[in-house]
């Protein structure tokens, strides 16, 4: 931070030669003033130094994170006085733990992982902005294996990757659609071999993200017309998807910074929707290897299926329907034993959202 006393050109041409005693007195006054917290805050505000924060991602970056990447690259966070650094966690549980501990101020995580976390943890971590209005959970199957709709999964082998949160919502989805769980063989698999095993016909279907597995399989040469993408949201699943969470102590101390980050993400989402090509170009700069064609296809699927929903068109970006969120918590609970069932108010805090008019897609 620059100190006026060090900017000699601002002082000596005006006053000429200043006696040493006067200089010492002036320095004493300045030091006394600087010791006053109110003066410090005022000086920081005047100099407009950005607030440095960390935003953690729960997985390697691809087009699914485009709104946040655009907000960084296009200076949207900077315009809100935020200098955003990024970190990478190994999954949503780890990213949530980082925010709970204060290692990161913010993270983008699966909201359903936060529901699980809040059922057994005391740290009051909440989401403040929902990026994916619908979860990307899906069963991706081969039509050539006889699966066209969800009921066709009866009697088939379903590959479920370890730590796949969609598996936790599978019991509720099966019940809602009259599918007996014991009629479906669940085969535990590694996430690294999910698409290869389906491509090779070692399983009939896999759980995963619609914009990940389906796009990856087409990239592996599986014909698009042989893929059935059975989105949980199309079969009665109320779950929301990725959301931004904040450290509770930071939110209490810096509410305006939280509001600024939310505004920047809304702007980044609007820009992403308006120009998917630009958004993907920014994402590719943060990927070690990436295909523009593949990421454009991925982003188009995300915008169409997860972001631009009927609910968002009515109510704007970022918020939740409390009744729907309560239903989704119950659905998570069918596949996960809660120590204490969290409420919608435990999961989402809408105080940092701008008015609906400022959140509508433009």
VEXKOLTOR-300133 format. One record per residue (C-alpha): x, y, z; residue in three letters. Coordinates in steps of 0.001 Angstrom, whole numbers, plus 500000, padded with zeros to 6 digits. Example, Ala and Ser with C-alpha at 12.3 -4.5 7.8 and 13.67 -1.06 7.14 Angstrom:
512300495500507800ALA/513670498940507140SER/
This chain:
500000500000500000UNK/501433503383499031UNK/502174505856501840UNK/501932509605501004UNK/505073510265503038UNK/507052508175500591UNK/505827510167497596UNK/508328512994497945UNK/507157514774494816UNK/503769515343496457UNK/505271517196499397UNK/508586518933498953UNK/507796521026495871UNK/504983522595497874UNK/506689523152501196UNK/510280523587500087UNK/512787522627502806UNK/510962521337505861UNK/512652521340509293UNK/513427517863510662UNK/511314518522513796UNK/508300519269511611UNK/508856516094509633UNK/509070514064512855UNK/505874515622514176UNK/504087514926510927UNK/505220511301510939UNK/504034510872514524UNK/500598512201513617UNK/500352509889510626UNK/501385506843512656UNK/498850507673515331UNK/496136508006512735UNK/497143504761511058UNK/496772502950514384UNK/493069503907514379UNK/491101501020512744UNK/488565503455511359UNK/491268505366509525UNK/492739502122508209UNK/489359501035506839UNK/488772504414505281UNK/492173504420503646UNK/491667500902502285UNK/488333501949500834UNK/489840505033499216UNK/492670503095497604UNK/490213500382496428UNK/492582497469496927UNK/490843494244495800UNK/489908491663498393UNK/491785488414497741UNK/489592485301498025UNK/489900481664496990UNK/487260479833494967UNK/487728476057495031UNK/486485473708492335UNK/485601470147493291UNK/486986468594490106UNK/489207469384487112UNK/487836472282485106UNK/485806471743481970UNK/482952473576480266UNK/480644472899483209UNK/482504475581485152UNK/482318478121482298UNK/480302480846484112UNK/482906481109486870UNK/485815481009484417UNK/484223483746482307UNK/483719485850485445UNK/487457485539486147UNK/488715486025482604UNK/486409488907481699UNK/487133490890484859UNK/483662490503486377UNK/485024489599489809UNK/487567492419489542UNK/484801494921488862UNK/483306493874492221UNK/486593494527494021UNK/487521490840494257UNK/490816489232493330UNK/489819485585492871UNK/492372482810493118UNK/491338479227492421UNK/492020475893494044UNK/491226472283493189UNK/489738469710495553UNK/489268465972495088UNK/485474465955495061UNK/482678467917496698UNK/483194466555500256UNK/486782467804500255UNK/485792471178498783UNK/483104471585501461UNK/485617470725504174UNK/487980473388502830UNK/485268476031503042UNK/484165474869506498UNK/487734475192507790UNK/488309478578506160UNK/491023477293503827UNK/488818478589500978UNK/486248481334501215UNK/484089479869498443UNK/483679476626496506UNK/481497475236493746UNK/480122471903494933UNK/477299469447494419UNK/474444470751496573UNK/473480467176497448UNK/476910466645498988UNK/476245469728501129UNK/472945468173502263UNK/474853465101503429UNK/477502467255505122UNK/474975469363507034UNK/473250466251508362UNK/476253465383510542UNK/478459468485510763UNK/478138471489513052UNK/479774474006510694UNK/476865476060509260UNK/478128476113505677UNK/475407477203503239UNK/475009477743499536UNK/474430481307498328UNK/474059480755494574UNK/472797477764492594UNK/474547477392489251UNK/472840474193488042UNK/469106474531488611UNK/468765470836487733UNK/471247468205488779UNK/473203466569485946UNK/472653463057487328UNK/471781460544484666UNK/471860456901483714UNK/473647456601480377UNK/472863453392478534UNK/473314451663475198UNK/470110451306473199UNK/471674448298471542UNK/471537446638474981UNK/467760447090475055UNK/467546450263477168UNK/465513453157475784UNK/463592454413478842UNK/464181454087482578UNK/461883451075483045UNK/464103449117480637UNK/466816449045483323UNK/464917446185485000UNK/467059443045484791UNK/470118444915483519UNK/473574445574484964UNK/474134449146486166UNK/477708450312486699UNK/477990452733489636UNK/481261454550490167UNK/482726454829493626UNK/481802458095495380UNK/479152458775492705UNK/476554460935494442UNK/473908459975491891UNK/473912456522493487UNK/472505458107496635UNK/469448459316494733UNK/468946456061492823UNK/466735454447495540UNK/464288457386495466UNK/464295457454491660UNK/463651453708491471UNK/460762453941493967UNK/459169456858492107UNK/459266454907488860UNK/458159451507490149UNK/461545449834489708UNK/462550447136492198UNK/466125447704493319UNK/466758443985493617UNK/465856443589489931UNK/468837445711488881UNK/472346444348489315UNK/474574447129490631UNK/478202446713489650UNK/480722448886491575UNK/483272450355489171UNK/485982452982489180UNK/485084456358487702UNK/488168456059485497UNK/486744453016483676UNK/483061453995483640UNK/482852455011479974UNK/485301452348478713UNK/483287449575480394UNK/480021450777478865UNK/481690451239475501UNK/483033447662475663UNK/479646446261476696UNK/480834445063480130UNK/477842446813481712UNK/474477447780480234UNK/474370451281481705UNK/476285453590484048UNK/475407456404486409UNK/477128459740485960UNK/476663463295484760UNK/474711463674481536UNK/477116466270480146UNK/480160464192481087UNK/479518460521480361UNK/477364460974477252UNK/479788463428475633UNK/482812461314476607UNK/481228458189475133UNK/480560459891471814UNK/484179460986471847UNK/485143457321472294UNK/483281456428469120UNK/479942455246470501UNK/477294456426468004UNK/475041459153469373UNK/471943457274468202UNK/472974454262470325UNK/473034456282473569UNK/470053456671475882UNK/470630459542478328UNK/468074459057481104UNK/468253462234483168UNK/467114461879486767UNK/465353465255486485UNK/463138463867483714UNK/461957461037485971UNK/460915462947489081UNK/464196463796490812UNK/463950467251492429UNK/467662467641493131UNK/469510470843492377UNK/473046470562491006UNK/476193472600491500UNK/476088475594493809UNK/478439478120495365UNK/479025477759499102UNK/480683480256501435UNK/482573480091504703UNK/480077481277507362UNK/482550483487509230UNK/483573485193505993UNK/479928485726505032UNK/479220487350508381UNK/482271489601508170UNK/482149490427504444UNK/478505490267503272UNK/479116492837500522UNK/481915490686499103UNK/479563487702498976UNK/476947489803497186UNK/479594491022494750UNK/480703487484493947UNK/477094486461493302UNK/476548489442490992UNK/479698488544489055UNK/478549484936488659UNK/475167486082487372UNK/476930488270484824UNK/479282485398483934UNK/476350483054483430UNK/474589485542481172UNK/477746486002479100UNK/478224482243478869UNK/474687481752477584UNK/475058484637475134UNK/478388483480473671UNK/479196479829474300UNK/482183479971471947UNK/483858482725473949UNK/483124480876477187UNK/484695477659475916UNK/487763479538474689UNK/488296480841478226UNK/487798477369479703UNK/490349475850477316UNK/493043478186478642UNK/492670476419482011UNK/492619472852480703UNK/495789470875480111UNK/494171469086477203UNK/490853470010475732UNK/488955469819472480UNK/487033472933471513UNK/484442470865469693UNK/483978468534472663UNK/483753471345475226UNK/481291473277473057UNK/479072470197472977UNK/479469469814476736UNK/478621473450477449UNK/475611473397475162UNK/474263470406477098UNK/474882472135480445UNK/473114475334479404UNK/470178473459477860UNK/469644470828480556UNK/470979472278483802UNK/471016476087483715UNK/468250477392481441UNK/465305475632483072UNK/461674476694483303UNK/462234477607486956UNK/465143479882486060UNK/463163481514483267UNK/460422482309485799UNK/462421483215488877UNK/465905484128487651UNK/469352482683488215UNK/470810481517491482UNK/467864480914493794UNK/465901477891494984UNK/462277476931495453UNK/462219476049499193UNK/459472473440498763UNK/461397471731495969UNK/464600471818498024UNK/462770470176500936UNK/461597467397498604UNK/465114466906497301UNK/466431466585500866UNK/463912463805501475UNK/465024462099498262UNK/468678462247499342UNK/467604460738502651UNK/466228457626500955UNK/469742456607499963UNK/471722458167502817UNK/471135457856506569UNK/470916461329508093UNK/472291461855511585UNK/469909464819511650UNK/467796465818508672UNK/468768469325507523UNK/466099471776506409UNK/466107473932503283UNK/467095476887505481UNK/470175474926506624UNK/471262474463503014UNK/470561477734501215UNK/470819481402502250UNK/469075483812499869UNK/470179487022501623UNK/473027487567499191UNK/470963487346496011UNK/470042490517494127UNK/466353491165493343UNK/464630488843490871UNK/464675491505488153UNK/468476491539488288UNK/468660487754488036UNK/466460487193485018UNK/468198485933481887UNK/468916488861479571UNK/
